[in-house]
Amino acid sequence: MDNLIAPAGLKKGIFRCLKAGTSPEFPEQGTPQGGVVSPLLANIALNGIEEIHPSIRYADDMVIILKPKDNAEKILERISQFLADRGMNVSKSKTKITATTDGFNFLGWHFRVQSNGKFRSVPSVDNFKAFRQKVKAIVNNSNYGSKVKAEKLALLVRGWRNYHRFCKMVGSRFSLYHIQRRAYEVFNRETKNDRYTSKKLLDKAFPAIPYSENKHVNVKGSKSPFDGDITYWSERNSKLYDGETSRALKRQRHSCGHCGLKMFGEERVHLHHVDGNHHNWKAKNLLAIHESCHDYIHMGKRES
């Protein structure tokens, strides 16, 4: 971050957030926990802590990587002093030392080095429980019809599976076999035992998302989305997709097939069928385009 020069507009927005507070009556309270700007400010405050010892950090969540010869207490003292200089402290209740062979949780994942030396990650128990509760709330909601349930479940399941797509996702738990079975029973009851319709709803509610264990592509060195290297970031973002979308992006040199701009930023990539026939999967009929461009194309068709 030291060599990162943020655009003036972003700097201005950050300073406004710092000065604004959360309530005119209580300006000293600062930003609320879980607020949009909270992780940004945490990254600013903790910039430089990575120089104390090799670590992995996301906002204010941090994993210190220790070797057998490292003195954990001394490293923790240095980190505590670093935080104290900035008016912060280490949460003792959330800090623990554990062997990688025993595993640890971080950002909704459980990481562990197996006895054969292979590194493995799966969704953490708490993360899966929270996800399951959300699914159950939709499936058991009597205010939703089967079609609405399927649509809401599809968004939830796709997001969860995409988040964990670089984990090991085999087994009845992470394949969601038991959850799907329960949803099918509900769909079948609501459609009056129409198994064909229930199966179609189930396929829609639980879209298949491929996973590639430990295949995540790391960001190179000190690369930043603000460094102006649009080619690098558009190509990197393209690697987040697979199948026909990935092949279309490569054919188009990671540019939008509609507006021609690079696939840069957080906007999702959609696969557009040029002739409108969603059964025509020939390469010449498929375009990878921005989500907003996709909406614009279909909006124009509706108006005409």
C-alpha positions in Angstrom: 0.0 0.0 0.0 3.0 2.3 0.5 3.5 2.7 -3.3 -0.3 2.9 -4.0 -1.5 6.3 -5.1 -5.3 6.3 -4.8 -7.4 8.6 -7.1 -8.2 12.0 -5.6 -11.9 11.1 -5.5 -11.3 8.1 -3.4 -9.0 10.0 -1.0 -11.7 12.7 -0.6 -14.3 10.1 0.1 -12.1 8.4 2.8 -11.5 11.7 4.6 -15.2 12.6 4.5 -16.0 9.2 6.1 -13.4 9.9 8.8 -14.8 13.3 9.7 -18.5 12.4 9.4 -18.9 10.2 12.4 -22.2 8.2 12.7 -24.4 10.5 14.6 -24.4 14.3 15.1 -25.1 13.7 18.8 -22.2 11.2 19.2 -19.5 12.2 16.8 -16.8 10.4 18.8 -18.2 7.0 18.1 -16.6 6.7 14.7 -17.6 4.1 12.1 -19.9 1.3 13.1 -18.6 -2.3 13.2 -19.6 -4.0 9.9 -19.9 -0.7 8.1 -18.8 -0.3 4.5 -15.8 1.8 5.4 -14.7 -0.2 8.4 -12.5 -2.7 6.5 -10.9 0.1 4.5 -10.0 2.0 7.6 -8.6 -1.2 9.2 -6.4 -1.8 6.2 -5.1 1.8 6.5 -4.5 1.5 10.2 -2.8 -1.9 10.0 -0.6 -1.0 7.0 2.9 -2.1 7.8 2.0 -4.8 10.3 2.9 -7.4 7.7 6.6 -6.4 8.1 6.7 -7.7 11.6 6.3 -11.3 10.6 5.0 -13.3 7.6 1.2 -13.2 7.8 -2.1 -13.2 6.0 -4.5 -10.4 6.6 -8.0 -9.4 5.5 -9.1 -6.1 7.1 -8.6 -6.7 10.8 -8.6 -10.5 10.6 -5.1 -11.9 10.6 -3.2 -15.2 10.6 0.5 -15.2 11.7 2.5 -18.0 10.1 4.9 -19.5 12.7 7.8 -22.0 12.2 9.0 -24.2 15.0 12.0 -21.9 15.7 9.8 -18.8 16.0 9.1 -17.3 19.4 5.3 -16.7 19.4 5.3 -14.5 22.6 7.9 -12.1 21.2 6.1 -11.8 17.9 2.8 -11.2 19.7 4.5 -8.5 21.8 5.7 -6.7 18.7 2.3 -6.8 17.2 0.7 -5.6 20.4 3.1 -2.6 20.5 2.3 -1.9 16.8 -1.4 -1.8 17.6 -1.0 0.1 20.9 0.8 2.9 18.9 -2.4 3.2 16.9 -4.8 3.0 19.9 -5.8 -0.6 19.3 -5.1 -3.9 21.1 -5.1 -7.7 20.3 -8.4 -9.5 21.2 -7.2 -12.1 23.7 -10.5 -14.1 23.4 -10.0 -14.4 19.6 -6.3 -15.1 19.6 -4.9 -18.6 19.8 -1.9 -20.6 18.8 -2.6 -23.9 16.9 -0.8 -26.4 14.8 -1.6 -26.4 11.1 -2.2 -30.2 11.4 -5.0 -29.4 13.9 -6.5 -26.8 11.6 -7.9 -23.3 12.0 -10.8 -21.1 10.8 -10.3 -18.0 8.8 -12.9 -16.0 6.7 -15.4 -18.8 6.7 -12.9 -21.5 5.7 -11.3 -24.3 7.7 -7.6 -24.8 6.8 -5.6 -27.8 7.7 -2.4 -29.6 6.7 -3.1 -33.3 6.5 -0.7 -36.1 7.8 0.4 -36.7 4.2 1.5 -33.0 4.0 -1.3 -31.9 1.6 -2.9 -28.6 2.3 -6.7 -28.7 2.4 -9.5 -26.2 2.9 -13.2 -26.6 3.4 -16.1 -24.4 4.5 -15.9 -23.9 8.3 -18.6 -25.5 10.5 -20.0 -22.1 11.5 -20.1 -20.9 7.9 -22.0 -24.1 6.8 -24.4 -23.8 9.7 -25.2 -20.2 8.9 -25.7 -21.1 5.2 -28.0 -24.0 6.1 -30.1 -21.9 8.3 -30.7 -19.4 5.4 -31.7 -22.2 3.1 -34.1 -23.6 5.7 -35.7 -20.2 6.2 -36.5 -20.0 2.5 -37.6 -23.6 2.0 -39.9 -23.5 5.1 -41.3 -20.0 4.3 -45.0 -20.5 3.7 -45.3 -17.0 2.2 -43.3 -18.0 -0.9 -44.5 -20.2 -3.7 -42.2 -22.9 -5.2 -41.0 -20.7 -8.0 -40.1 -17.8 -5.7 -38.3 -20.3 -3.4 -36.3 -21.7 -6.3 -35.2 -18.2 -7.4 -34.2 -17.1 -4.0 -32.4 -20.4 -3.3 -30.5 -20.1 -6.6 -29.0 -16.8 -5.7 -28.0 -18.0 -2.2 -26.6 -21.3 -3.3 -24.7 -19.9 -6.3 -23.1 -17.2 -4.1 -22.1 -19.8 -1.4 -20.7 -22.3 -3.9 -18.8 -19.6 -5.7 -17.3 -18.3 -2.5 -16.0 -21.8 -1.7 -15.1 -22.9 -5.2 -11.4 -23.3 -4.4 -12.2 -25.7 -1.5 -12.7 -29.4 -1.3 -16.4 -29.6 -1.9 -17.1 -33.4 -2.1 -19.1 -35.4 0.3 -22.8 -35.2 1.2 -22.5 -32.1 3.3 -20.8 -29.8 0.8 -22.5 -31.3 -2.2 -25.7 -30.2 -0.3 -27.3 -33.7 -0.8 -29.4 -33.6 2.3 -30.5 -30.0 1.9 -31.5 -30.7 -1.7 -33.5 -33.8 -0.6 -35.4 -31.7 1.9 -36.1 -29.0 -0.7 -37.3 -31.6 -3.2 -39.8 -33.0 -0.7 -41.2 -29.5 -0.1 -41.4 -28.8 -3.9 -43.1 -32.1 -4.5 -45.7 -31.4 -1.8 -46.4 -27.9 -3.1 -46.7 -29.1 -6.7 -49.0 -31.9 -5.6 -46.6 -34.7 -6.4 -45.6 -33.3 -9.8 -42.2 -34.9 -9.8 -41.2 -33.5 -13.2 -41.9 -29.9 -12.1 -40.3 -30.5 -8.7 -37.1 -31.8 -10.4 -37.0 -28.7 -12.6 -37.4 -26.4 -9.6 -34.7 -28.3 -7.7 -32.2 -28.0 -10.6 -32.9 -24.2 -10.7 -32.7 -23.8 -6.9 -29.3 -25.6 -6.7 -27.2 -24.7 -9.7 -24.1 -26.7 -10.3 -20.9 -24.6 -9.7 -17.6 -26.4 -10.5 -14.9 -26.3 -7.9 -11.1 -26.4 -8.4 -9.4 -27.3 -5.1 -6.4 -25.1 -4.3 -6.4 -23.6 -7.8 -6.9 -19.9 -6.7 -4.6 -17.6 -8.7 -2.7 -15.2 -6.4 -2.4 -11.5 -7.2 1.2 -10.8 -8.4 3.5 -9.0 -6.0 2.3 -5.5 -5.2 -0.3 -5.3 -7.9 -3.3 -3.1 -7.2 -6.6 -2.4 -9.1 -5.5 1.3 -9.0 -2.1 0.8 -10.7 -3.5 1.4 -14.2 -2.6 -2.1 -15.5 -6.0 -2.7 -17.0 -4.8 -5.6 -19.2 -3.5 -7.6 -16.1 -6.6 -7.1 -14.1 -9.0 -7.9 -16.9 -7.1 -11.1 -17.7 -7.1 -12.0 -14.0 -10.8 -11.4 -13.6 -11.5 -13.5 -16.6 -9.8 -16.5 -14.8 -12.7 -16.4 -12.3 -14.9 -17.9 -15.0 -15.0 -21.3 -16.7 -16.7 -23.2 -19.4 -18.1 -21.3 -22.4 -17.8 -17.9 -20.6 -14.0 -18.5 -20.1 -13.6 -19.5 -23.8 -15.6 -16.5 -25.0 -13.4 -14.2 -22.9 -10.3 -15.6 -24.4 -11.6 -15.2 -27.9 -12.5 -11.6 -27.2 -9.1 -10.9 -25.5 -10.9 -10.2 -22.2 -13.0 -7.4 -23.6 -16.7 -7.0 -23.6 -18.4 -8.3 -26.7 -20.9 -5.4 -26.7 -19.1 -2.2 -25.6 -15.5 -3.3 -26.3 -14.1 -2.2 -22.9 -11.9 -4.5 -20.9 -13.5 -6.7 -18.3 -12.1 -4.6 -15.4 -13.6 -4.1 -12.0 -16.1 -6.1 -10.0 -19.0 -6.1 -12.5 -20.0 -9.7 -13.3 -19.6 -11.2 -16.8 -22.6 -12.6 -18.5 -22.8 -14.9 -21.5 -25.1 -13.5 -24.2 -26.7 -15.6 -26.9 -26.6 -13.4 -30.0 -29.6 -14.9 -31.8 -31.6 -15.1 -28.6 -31.8 -18.9 -28.8 -30.5 -20.2 -25.5 -30.3 -23.7 -27.0 -27.7 -22.5 -29.6 -24.3 -23.0 -27.9 -22.2 -22.6 -31.0 -19.1 -20.4 -30.3 -20.1 -17.7 -32.8 -23.4 -17.3 -31.1 -21.9 -16.7 -27.6 -20.6 -13.3 -26.4 -19.1 -12.5 -23.0 -20.4 -9.1 -22.0 -20.8 -6.9 -18.9 -23.9 -7.5 -16.8 -25.0 -3.9 -17.4 -24.5 -4.4 -21.2 -26.6 -7.5 -21.0 -29.3 -5.6 -19.2 -29.1 -2.8 -21.8 -29.4 -5.3 -24.8 -32.5 -7.0 -23.4 -34.1 -3.7 -22.2 -33.9 -2.5 -25.8 -35.6 -5.7 -27.1 -38.4 -5.3 -24.6 -39.0 -1.7 -25.6 -39.1 -2.7 -29.3 
